[in-house]
Amino acid sequence: MKSKRIASWIAVATLALLAGCAGTYTVDNTVQSFSQIPTLPQPATYRFERLPSQQDVNQPQLEAMADPALNAAGLRRDDATPRFSVQISARTERTVSPFADPWDRFGWGFGAWGRRRHFGMGVGFGYPSSEPSWFHREVNVVVRDLSNNRVVYESRAISDGPYFDGAKVFPAMFTAALQGFPNPPAGPRQVNIQIPS
């Protein structure tokens, strides 16, 4: 009777947890920022700066993902009369999930060999059959003062997780990278951002 009551309680707690998390996903970021400006000078206008390796069709989409976070940080895009240039980058790499079953790489077999039909079992290595997807992501933001070409702010956000949708994850990561701009806390910090799933 007691075990049934415990099982029922676990089932109810699990359903409540799933119901609460069904609509959102937490992007947990490790962020480290460096700033040379304690306050944001005005006018805080900027334009995007692109490296030679960033002259492709994906860069404008990435810049559009960073725009809301830059605006929320107090920067306003003005390509005609910018005070700052902003260089952004992002990358995603598929990695092995920390929850992957290490024994899933082994394969078991049973067979017969030889003229006299000796039987036995064998073990071999293979690829995991049901490894969950896992992604390592990183975004970088560099803000440069165009009057003297000096970098005044640099920030990096790193996140690992199973969620694939970069169009939702990257804007949240740029928000995390710019948290506290222009005077962020020193050292690495954890910044969690909720996004709709």
Secondary structure, 3 states (H helix, E strand, C coil): CHHHHHHHHHHHHHHHHHHHHCCEEEEEEEEEEEECCCCCCCCCEEEECCCHHHCCCHHHHHHHHHHHHHHHCCCEECCCCCCEEEEEEEEEEECCCCCCCHHHHEEEEEEEECCCCEEEEEEEECCCCCCCCCEEEEEEEEEEECCCCEEEEEEEEEEEECCCCHHHHHHHHHHHHCCCCCCCCCCCEEEEEEEEC
